Each structure stands twice: as structure tokens, then as C-alpha cells.
Amino acid sequence: MKLLFVCTDNFTRSVIAELCMKDLLRRVNNTSVHVASAGIRAASDIRLYPRALQPRCPIVQ
């Protein structure tokens, strides 16, 4: 199975969702799901999202 998280810029929401899902799948030892993230806007300025440079999952600890 493939799972793609999509948001506007792929700097914050979809990246965090991807990392959280990968962490969850790792914890339950599921290797059959492939997870990725993407953005729909081609011209984005990552400087607007400084916290996105170091994403972490606030839910799964």
C-alpha cells in the first residue's frame, strides 16, 4: 500500500504527517505501507516556515 500526504507547500503539515505515520508504522513493525508527502504549490519560500526545517512528531512519543 502507498500513502501520500499532500498540503500546499510540503514544509509543515504533510511532512509532519509523513514522519508521524512512518514512526507509527515502525513501532508496529509494518513494512508493507510506503509513506510520502508532497506539496501542490511549486514556488514556495521555505524561509517562511523555519520550524519546518526540523520536523518532529508531537503526537507519537
PDB file of N, CA, C and O in Angstrom:
ATOM      1  N   MET A   1       0.838  -1.165   0.000  1.00  0.00           N
ATOM      2  CA  MET A   1       0.000   0.000   0.000  1.00  0.00           C
ATOM      3  C   MET A   1       0.890   1.238   0.000  1.00  0.00           C
ATOM      4  O   MET A   1       1.966   1.244   0.597  1.00  0.00           O
ATOM      5  N   LYS A   2       0.428   2.278  -0.674  1.00  0.00           N
ATOM      6  CA  LYS A   2       1.127   3.557  -0.699  1.00  0.00           C
ATOM      7  C   LYS A   2       0.219   4.620  -0.108  1.00  0.00           C
ATOM      8  O   LYS A   2      -0.981   4.651  -0.380  1.00  0.00           O
ATOM      9  N   LEU A   3       0.808   5.496   0.709  1.00  0.00           N
ATOM     10  CA  LEU A   3       0.065   6.560   1.364  1.00  0.00           C
ATOM     11  C   LEU A   3       0.786   7.874   1.118  1.00  0.00           C
ATOM     12  O   LEU A   3       1.968   8.004   1.435  1.00  0.00           O
ATOM     13  N   LEU A   4       0.080   8.855   0.552  1.00  0.00           N
ATOM     14  CA  LEU A   4       0.670  10.154   0.236  1.00  0.00           C
ATOM     15  C   LEU A   4      -0.083  11.247   0.988  1.00  0.00           C
ATOM     16  O   LEU A   4      -1.297  11.386   0.840  1.00  0.00           O
ATOM     17  N   PHE A   5       0.641  12.017   1.792  1.00  0.00           N
ATOM     18  CA  PHE A   5       0.071  13.178   2.474  1.00  0.00           C
ATOM     19  C   PHE A   5       0.374  14.404   1.619  1.00  0.00           C
ATOM     20  O   PHE A   5       1.519  14.620   1.221  1.00  0.00           O
ATOM     21  N   VAL A   6      -0.655  15.209   1.336  1.00  0.00           N
ATOM     22  CA  VAL A   6      -0.494  16.368   0.467  1.00  0.00           C
ATOM     23  C   VAL A   6      -0.986  17.621   1.183  1.00  0.00           C
ATOM     24  O   VAL A   6      -2.044  17.614   1.812  1.00  0.00           O
ATOM     25  N   CYS A   7      -0.207  18.694   1.081  1.00  0.00           N
ATOM     26  CA  CYS A   7      -0.653  20.006   1.556  1.00  0.00           C
ATOM     27  C   CYS A   7      -0.138  21.047   0.562  1.00  0.00           C
ATOM     28  O   CYS A   7       0.339  20.693  -0.516  1.00  0.00           O
ATOM     29  N   THR A   8      -0.230  22.301   0.915  1.00  0.00           N
ATOM     30  CA  THR A   8       0.133  23.362  -0.019  1.00  0.00           C
ATOM     31  C   THR A   8       1.620  23.374  -0.349  1.00  0.00           C
ATOM     32  O   THR A   8       1.991  23.330  -1.522  1.00  0.00           O
ATOM     33  N   ASP A   9       2.471  23.431   0.663  1.00  0.00           N
ATOM     34  CA  ASP A   9       3.900  23.626   0.419  1.00  0.00           C
ATOM     35  C   ASP A   9       4.791  22.424   0.702  1.00  0.00           C
ATOM     36  O   ASP A   9       5.940  22.408   0.260  1.00  0.00           O
ATOM     37  N   ASN A  10       4.312  21.438   1.408  1.00  0.00           N
ATOM     38  CA  ASN A  10       5.101  20.280   1.821  1.00  0.00           C
ATOM     39  C   ASN A  10       6.272  20.687   2.711  1.00  0.00           C
ATOM     40  O   ASN A  10       7.360  20.121   2.610  1.00  0.00           O
ATOM     41  N   PHE A  11       6.046  21.667   3.580  1.00  0.00           N
ATOM     42  CA  PHE A  11       7.068  22.078   4.539  1.00  0.00           C
ATOM     43  C   PHE A  11       6.670  21.740   5.964  1.00  0.00           C
ATOM     44  O   PHE A  11       7.542  21.506   6.801  1.00  0.00           O
ATOM     45  N   THR A  12       5.405  21.707   6.256  1.00  0.00           N
ATOM     46  CA  THR A  12       5.000  21.521   7.646  1.00  0.00           C
ATOM     47  C   THR A  12       4.008  20.387   7.792  1.00  0.00           C
ATOM     48  O   THR A  12       4.374  19.300   8.240  1.00  0.00           O
ATOM     49  N   ARG A  13       2.765  20.617   7.423  1.00  0.00           N
ATOM     50  CA  ARG A  13       1.693  19.649   7.708  1.00  0.00           C
ATOM     51  C   ARG A  13       1.934  18.276   7.103  1.00  0.00           C
ATOM     52  O   ARG A  13       1.910  17.274   7.818  1.00  0.00           O
ATOM     53  N   SER A  14       2.162  18.214   5.811  1.00  0.00           N
ATOM     54  CA  SER A  14       2.319  16.904   5.183  1.00  0.00           C
ATOM     55  C   SER A  14       3.608  16.219   5.612  1.00  0.00           C
ATOM     56  O   SER A  14       3.647  14.994   5.726  1.00  0.00           O
ATOM     57  N   VAL A  15       4.656  16.986   5.848  1.00  0.00           N
ATOM     58  CA  VAL A  15       5.922  16.403   6.294  1.00  0.00           C
ATOM     59  C   VAL A  15       5.761  15.803   7.689  1.00  0.00           C
ATOM     60  O   VAL A  15       6.215  14.688   7.944  1.00  0.00           O
ATOM     61  N   ILE A  16       5.117  16.542   8.587  1.00  0.00           N
ATOM     62  CA  ILE A  16       4.891  16.029   9.943  1.00  0.00           C
ATOM     63  C   ILE A  16       3.988  14.805   9.905  1.00  0.00           C
ATOM     64  O   ILE A  16       4.231  13.833  10.620  1.00  0.00           O
ATOM     65  N   ALA A  17       2.953  14.844   9.083  1.00  0.00           N
ATOM     66  CA  ALA A  17       2.071  13.680   8.956  1.00  0.00           C
ATOM     67  C   ALA A  17       2.847  12.472   8.442  1.00  0.00           C
ATOM     68  O   ALA A  17       2.662  11.359   8.934  1.00  0.00           O
ATOM     69  N   GLU A  18       3.710  12.687   7.459  1.00  0.00           N
ATOM     70  CA  GLU A  18       4.530  11.598   6.922  1.00  0.00           C
ATOM     71  C   GLU A  18       5.433  11.006   8.005  1.00  0.00           C
ATOM     72  O   GLU A  18       5.509   9.787   8.161  1.00  0.00           O
ATOM     73  N   LEU A  19       6.111  11.871   8.746  1.00  0.00           N
ATOM     74  CA  LEU A  19       7.027  11.398   9.782  1.00  0.00           C
ATOM     75  C   LEU A  19       6.291  10.676  10.907  1.00  0.00           C
ATOM     76  O   LEU A  19       6.771   9.664  11.417  1.00  0.00           O
ATOM     77  N   CYS A  20       5.136  11.190  11.289  1.00  0.00           N
ATOM     78  CA  CYS A  20       4.339  10.529  12.337  1.00  0.00           C
ATOM     79  C   CYS A  20       3.880   9.147  11.884  1.00  0.00           C
ATOM     80  O   CYS A  20       3.953   8.179  12.642  1.00  0.00           O
ATOM     81  N   MET A  21       3.407   9.063  10.645  1.00  0.00           N
ATOM     82  CA  MET A  21       2.931   7.769  10.143  1.00  0.00           C
ATOM     83  C   MET A  21       4.087   6.784  10.025  1.00  0.00           C
ATOM     84  O   MET A  21       3.940   5.614  10.377  1.00  0.00           O
ATOM     85  N   LYS A  22       5.231   7.241   9.535  1.00  0.00           N
ATOM     86  CA  LYS A  22       6.397   6.355   9.438  1.00  0.00           C
ATOM     87  C   LYS A  22       6.814   5.860  10.812  1.00  0.00           C
ATOM     88  O   LYS A  22       7.164   4.691  10.976  1.00  0.00           O
ATOM     89  N   ASP A  23       6.778   6.746  11.796  1.00  0.00           N
ATOM     90  CA  ASP A  23       7.133   6.351  13.151  1.00  0.00           C
ATOM     91  C   ASP A  23       6.145   5.329  13.690  1.00  0.00           C
ATOM     92  O   ASP A  23       6.545   4.333  14.292  1.00  0.00           O
ATOM     93  N   LEU A  24       4.867   5.568  13.478  1.00  0.00           N
ATOM     94  CA  LEU A  24       3.841   4.619  13.930  1.00  0.00           C
ATOM     95  C   LEU A  24       4.005   3.263  13.256  1.00  0.00           C
ATOM     96  O   LEU A  24       3.929   2.228  13.918  1.00  0.00           O
ATOM     97  N   LEU A  25       4.229   3.259  11.952  1.00  0.00           N
ATOM     98  CA  LEU A  25       4.406   2.001  11.221  1.00  0.00           C
ATOM     99  C   LEU A  25       5.657   1.261  11.693  1.00  0.00           C
ATOM    100  O   LEU A  25       5.663   0.033  11.778  1.00  0.00           O
ATOM    101  N   ARG A  26       6.706   2.007  11.996  1.00  0.00           N
ATOM    102  CA  ARG A  26       7.930   1.387  12.518  1.00  0.00           C
ATOM    103  C   ARG A  26       7.656   0.732  13.874  1.00  0.00           C
ATOM    104  O   ARG A  26       8.122  -0.376  14.143  1.00  0.00           O
ATOM    105  N   ARG A  27       6.904   1.421  14.716  1.00  0.00           N
ATOM    106  CA  ARG A  27       6.614   0.902  16.055  1.00  0.00           C
ATOM    107  C   ARG A  27       5.777  -0.378  16.024  1.00  0.00           C
ATOM    108  O   ARG A  27       5.918  -1.235  16.897  1.00  0.00           O
ATOM    109  N   VAL A  28       4.914  -0.506  15.029  1.00  0.00           N
ATOM    110  CA  VAL A  28       4.090  -1.721  14.929  1.00  0.00           C
ATOM    111  C   VAL A  28       4.704  -2.726  13.953  1.00  0.00           C
ATOM    112  O   VAL A  28       4.089  -3.739  13.621  1.00  0.00           O
ATOM    113  N   ASN A  29       5.932  -2.430  13.498  1.00  0.00           N
ATOM    114  CA  ASN A  29       6.681  -3.320  12.614  1.00  0.00           C
ATOM    115  C   ASN A  29       5.945  -3.608  11.304  1.00  0.00           C
ATOM    116  O   ASN A  29       5.908  -4.747  10.839  1.00  0.00           O
ATOM    117  N   ASN A  30       5.364  -2.567  10.718  1.00  0.00           N
ATOM    118  CA  ASN A  30       4.657  -2.696   9.449  1.00  0.00           C
ATOM    119  C   ASN A  30       5.559  -2.174   8.337  1.00  0.00           C
ATOM    120  O   ASN A  30       5.867  -0.983   8.283  1.00  0.00           O
ATOM    121  N   THR A  31       5.976  -3.067   7.461  1.00  0.00           N
ATOM    122  CA  THR A  31       6.837  -2.667   6.350  1.00  0.00           C
ATOM    123  C   THR A  31       6.108  -2.708   5.007  1.00  0.00           C
ATOM    124  O   THR A  31       6.727  -2.517   3.960  1.00  0.00           O
ATOM    125  N   SER A  32       4.815  -2.953   5.034  1.00  0.00           N
ATOM    126  CA  SER A  32       4.069  -3.077   3.778  1.00  0.00           C
ATOM    127  C   SER A  32       3.475  -1.754   3.303  1.00  0.00           C
ATOM    128  O   SER A  32       2.964  -1.683   2.185  1.00  0.00           O
ATOM    129  N   VAL A  33       3.529  -0.707   4.124  1.00  0.00           N
ATOM    130  CA  VAL A  33       2.978   0.592   3.748  1.00  0.00           C
ATOM    131  C   VAL A  33       4.127   1.545   3.448  1.00  0.00           C
ATOM    132  O   VAL A  33       5.032   1.715   4.264  1.00  0.00           O
ATOM    133  N   HIS A  34       4.085   2.166   2.266  1.00  0.00           N
ATOM    134  CA  HIS A  34       5.099   3.137   1.855  1.00  0.00           C
ATOM    135  C   HIS A  34       4.484   4.526   1.968  1.00  0.00           C
ATOM    136  O   HIS A  34       3.436   4.795   1.381  1.00  0.00           O
ATOM    137  N   VAL A  35       5.136   5.409   2.724  1.00  0.00           N
ATOM    138  CA  VAL A  35       4.590   6.727   3.042  1.00  0.00           C
ATOM    139  C   VAL A  35       5.449   7.819   2.424  1.00  0.00           C
ATOM    140  O   VAL A  35       6.677   7.727   2.420  1.00  0.00           O
ATOM    141  N   ALA A  36       4.797   8.854   1.903  1.00  0.00           N
ATOM    142  CA  ALA A  36       5.498  10.005   1.333  1.00  0.00           C
ATOM    143  C   ALA A  36       4.648  11.251   1.553  1.00  0.00           C
ATOM    144  O   ALA A  36       3.499  11.167   1.986  1.00  0.00           O
ATOM    145  N   SER A  37       5.233  12.409   1.248  1.00  0.00           N
ATOM    146  CA  SER A  37       4.487  13.656   1.325  1.00  0.00           C
ATOM    147  C   SER A  37       4.811  14.503   0.106  1.00  0.00           C
ATOM    148  O   SER A  37       5.846  14.332  -0.539  1.00  0.00           O
ATOM    149  N   ALA A  38       3.895  15.427  -0.195  1.00  0.00           N
ATOM    150  CA  ALA A  38       4.071  16.275  -1.373  1.00  0.00           C
ATOM    151  C   ALA A  38       3.345  17.596  -1.161  1.00  0.00           C
ATOM    152  O   ALA A  38       2.483  17.718  -0.291  1.00  0.00           O
ATOM    153  N   GLY A  39       3.714  18.581  -1.976  1.00  0.00           N
ATOM    154  CA  GLY A  39       3.046  19.877  -1.956  1.00  0.00           C
ATOM    155  C   GLY A  39       2.486  20.190  -3.327  1.00  0.00           C
ATOM    156  O   GLY A  39       2.995  19.709  -4.339  1.00  0.00           O
ATOM    157  N   ILE A  40       1.438  20.995  -3.359  1.00  0.00           N
ATOM    158  CA  ILE A  40       0.810  21.309  -4.639  1.00  0.00           C
ATOM    159  C   ILE A  40       1.270  22.639  -5.219  1.00  0.00           C
ATOM    160  O   ILE A  40       0.997  22.933  -6.382  1.00  0.00           O
ATOM    161  N   ARG A  41       1.964  23.445  -4.424  1.00  0.00           N
ATOM    162  CA  ARG A  41       2.427  24.753  -4.906  1.00  0.00           C
ATOM    163  C   ARG A  41       3.905  24.648  -5.243  1.00  0.00           C
ATOM    164  O   ARG A  41       4.716  24.288  -4.389  1.00  0.00           O
ATOM    165  N   ALA A  42       4.254  24.957  -6.470  1.00  0.00           N
ATOM    166  CA  ALA A  42       5.627  24.765  -6.932  1.00  0.00           C
ATOM    167  C   ALA A  42       6.592  25.830  -6.398  1.00  0.00           C
ATOM    168  O   ALA A  42       7.728  25.506  -6.054  1.00  0.00           O
ATOM    169  N   ALA A  43       6.165  27.076  -6.325  1.00  0.00           N
ATOM    170  CA  ALA A  43       7.057  28.155  -5.909  1.00  0.00           C
ATOM    171  C   ALA A  43       6.770  28.543  -4.463  1.00  0.00           C
ATOM    172  O   ALA A  43       5.934  29.409  -4.200  1.00  0.00           O
ATOM    173  N   SER A  44       7.456  27.908  -3.539  1.00  0.00           N
ATOM    174  CA  SER A  44       7.274  28.188  -2.121  1.00  0.00           C
ATOM    175  C   SER A  44       8.579  28.681  -1.523  1.00  0.00           C
ATOM    176  O   SER A  44       9.660  28.342  -2.005  1.00  0.00           O
ATOM    177  N   ASP A  45       8.477  29.472  -0.485  1.00  0.00           N
ATOM    178  CA  ASP A  45       9.649  30.012   0.184  1.00  0.00           C
ATOM    179  C   ASP A  45       9.768  29.371   1.560  1.00  0.00           C
ATOM    180  O   ASP A  45       9.034  29.731   2.480  1.00  0.00           O
ATOM    181  N   ILE A  46      10.687  28.425   1.706  1.00  0.00           N
ATOM    182  CA  ILE A  46      10.819  27.684   2.965  1.00  0.00           C
ATOM    183  C   ILE A  46      11.234  28.601   4.124  1.00  0.00           C
ATOM    184  O   ILE A  46      11.049  28.233   5.284  1.00  0.00           O
ATOM    185  N   ARG A  47      11.782  29.766   3.841  1.00  0.00           N
ATOM    186  CA  ARG A  47      12.156  30.689   4.911  1.00  0.00           C
ATOM    187  C   ARG A  47      10.935  31.150   5.705  1.00  0.00           C
ATOM    188  O   ARG A  47      11.077  31.622   6.833  1.00  0.00           O
ATOM    189  N   LEU A  48       9.739  31.019   5.131  1.00  0.00           N
ATOM    190  CA  LEU A  48       8.513  31.392   5.831  1.00  0.00           C
ATOM    191  C   LEU A  48       8.149  30.371   6.901  1.00  0.00           C
ATOM    192  O   LEU A  48       7.294  30.640   7.745  1.00  0.00           O
ATOM    193  N   TYR A  49       8.787  29.201   6.878  1.00  0.00           N
ATOM    194  CA  TYR A  49       8.463  28.116   7.793  1.00  0.00           C
ATOM    195  C   TYR A  49       9.722  27.617   8.501  1.00  0.00           C
ATOM    196  O   TYR A  49      10.151  26.493   8.243  1.00  0.00           O
ATOM    197  N   PRO A  50      10.319  28.403   9.370  1.00  0.00           N
ATOM    198  CA  PRO A  50      11.590  27.998   9.982  1.00  0.00           C
ATOM    199  C   PRO A  50      11.490  26.738  10.826  1.00  0.00           C
ATOM    200  O   PRO A  50      12.459  25.984  10.905  1.00  0.00           O
ATOM    201  N   ARG A  51      10.354  26.487  11.455  1.00  0.00           N
ATOM    202  CA  ARG A  51      10.205  25.286  12.283  1.00  0.00           C
ATOM    203  C   ARG A  51      10.126  24.028  11.429  1.00  0.00           C
ATOM    204  O   ARG A  51      10.373  22.929  11.925  1.00  0.00           O
ATOM    205  N   ALA A  52       9.793  24.172  10.175  1.00  0.00           N
ATOM    206  CA  ALA A  52       9.678  23.008   9.302  1.00  0.00           C
ATOM    207  C   ALA A  52      11.032  22.414   8.949  1.00  0.00           C
ATOM    208  O   ALA A  52      11.109  21.289   8.455  1.00  0.00           O
ATOM    209  N   LEU A  53      12.088  23.155   9.198  1.00  0.00           N
ATOM    210  CA  LEU A  53      13.426  22.647   8.883  1.00  0.00           C
ATOM    211  C   LEU A  53      13.819  21.502   9.798  1.00  0.00           C
ATOM    212  O   LEU A  53      14.687  20.703   9.447  1.00  0.00           O
ATOM    213  N   GLN A  54      13.189  21.407  10.976  1.00  0.00           N
ATOM    214  CA  GLN A  54      13.474  20.330  11.911  1.00  0.00           C
ATOM    215  C   GLN A  54      12.153  19.704  12.366  1.00  0.00           C
ATOM    216  O   GLN A  54      11.783  19.832  13.533  1.00  0.00           O
ATOM    217  N   PRO A  55      11.438  19.028  11.457  1.00  0.00           N
ATOM    218  CA  PRO A  55      10.130  18.460  11.831  1.00  0.00           C
ATOM    219  C   PRO A  55      10.260  17.338  12.833  1.00  0.00           C
ATOM    220  O   PRO A  55      11.213  16.560  12.799  1.00  0.00           O
ATOM    221  N   ARG A  56       9.294  17.264  13.720  1.00  0.00           N
ATOM    222  CA  ARG A  56       9.220  16.157  14.674  1.00  0.00           C
ATOM    223  C   ARG A  56       7.754  15.883  14.932  1.00  0.00           C
ATOM    224  O   ARG A  56       6.897  16.738  14.710  1.00  0.00           O
ATOM    225  N   CYS A  57       7.488  14.709  15.394  1.00  0.00           N
ATOM    226  CA  CYS A  57       6.119  14.298  15.618  1.00  0.00           C
ATOM    227  C   CYS A  57       5.704  14.612  17.056  1.00  0.00           C
ATOM    228  O   CYS A  57       6.208  13.987  17.990  1.00  0.00           O
ATOM    229  N   PRO A  58       4.791  15.574  17.247  1.00  0.00           N
ATOM    230  CA  PRO A  58       4.386  15.921  18.609  1.00  0.00           C
ATOM    231  C   PRO A  58       3.407  14.933  19.217  1.00  0.00           C
ATOM    232  O   PRO A  58       3.176  14.960  20.426  1.00  0.00           O
ATOM    233  N   ILE A  59       2.833  14.071  18.412  1.00  0.00           N
ATOM    234  CA  ILE A  59       1.799  13.156  18.897  1.00  0.00           C
ATOM    235  C   ILE A  59       2.392  11.835  19.357  1.00  0.00           C
ATOM    236  O   ILE A  59       2.074  11.356  20.446  1.00  0.00           O
ATOM    237  N   VAL A  60       3.244  11.248  18.543  1.00  0.00           N
ATOM    238  CA  VAL A  60       3.815   9.932  18.838  1.00  0.00           C
ATOM    239  C   VAL A  60       5.123  10.130  19.582  1.00  0.00           C
ATOM    240  O   VAL A  60       6.057  10.729  19.049  1.00  0.00           O
ATOM    241  N   GLN A  61       5.198   9.636  20.802  1.00  0.00           N
ATOM    242  CA  GLN A  61       6.418   9.813  21.586  1.00  0.00           C
ATOM    243  C   GLN A  61       6.925   8.519  22.138  1.00  0.00           C
ATOM    244  O   GLN A  61       7.947   8.497  22.823  1.00  0.00           O
TER     245      GLN A  61
END
